[in-house]
Amino acid sequence: MDNNNRSSHSEGPIGRIVRALSGYYYVLPEHAPRNEAPIQCRARGIFKKRGESPLVGDLVRFGITENGEGTVDEILPRSTELVRPPVANVDLAILVFSVTEPSLNLQLLDKFLAHIEHSGIDAVLCLSKRDLADDGELAPEAVRAIEDVVRIYEPIGYEVLVTSSKRGEGTEEFVRRLQGHLAVFAGQSGVGKSSLLNALVPGLALETSEISARLGRGRHTTRHVELIDIGGAYVADTPGFSQLDFAELGIEELGSCFREMRELAPQCKFRGCTHLREPGCAVLEALEEGRIAPSRHANYVLFMAEMKEKKRRY
């Protein structure tokens, strides 16, 4: 994808855009030593002419100007491109949901997963606030949430990590899992995404509050995307993924965004089977036999209805 992004400037050094703000792109040169400051660059006019725009996460060729700033000369081919949040080359999505407080919302989890599958990105499920499963009145709900997620999602190939930022549990395993990836964090609000990031990167709290203070509240805050370096991995610190709708998904595509249904679809009697009520549907058969989680199919039916309703309205 994006092979046509090549321009004549293919000689300069390669770097990654780690931040974009007010028309500037901050490029960190490849193999730069830890804690090196990124180079403040402007994009060449050629991109505007082509209707292209560099994104955070892009690998680019850049040049240095006389004043120590730089220019983005060429965008290297992207492996993935997200619209919300606008990040390129993300290859891992970390879905953070808490075991309780707020209660685990499987419908929202399945909605996130459908979008992530559609983007062609691998997903890891992270259950936060593990400490709440130990004692207190919320413990039974928290224990049940962990059991449900492991029972429903591990058999279909999703990795489940259980963490407690409060006690620093699971963070080492988490950092290991992130190695070599450019990851985006998403999930239910109030689940402790920031606490988790702060547990992974000591000293980050100060940095994130400084950034939001500098940007001020309001319109620009949500548009600011920044990559955080977690020693050998990048995490996109972004509020994106908040407005999840299926506008960019066709109804016939929804089934392929559910891993277990995608696998069974070729065995359905009819091509383009919607897995709702068709005879000879392999998915409905698997549901009846307990090989597909009822909650997953129920949410699929719900999303299907949501999409049809949207189509009818427009």
Helices and strands as residue ranges (DSSP letters): G 3-5, E 14-21, E 24-29, E 39-43, H 45-50, E 59-64, E 70-75, E 92-98, H 106-119, E 122-128, G 130-133, H 139-153, E 159-162, H 171-178, E 182-187, H 193-200, H 204-215, H 219-223, E 225-229, E 234-237, H 251-254, G 255-257, H 259-264, G 265-267, H 282-288, H 294-313
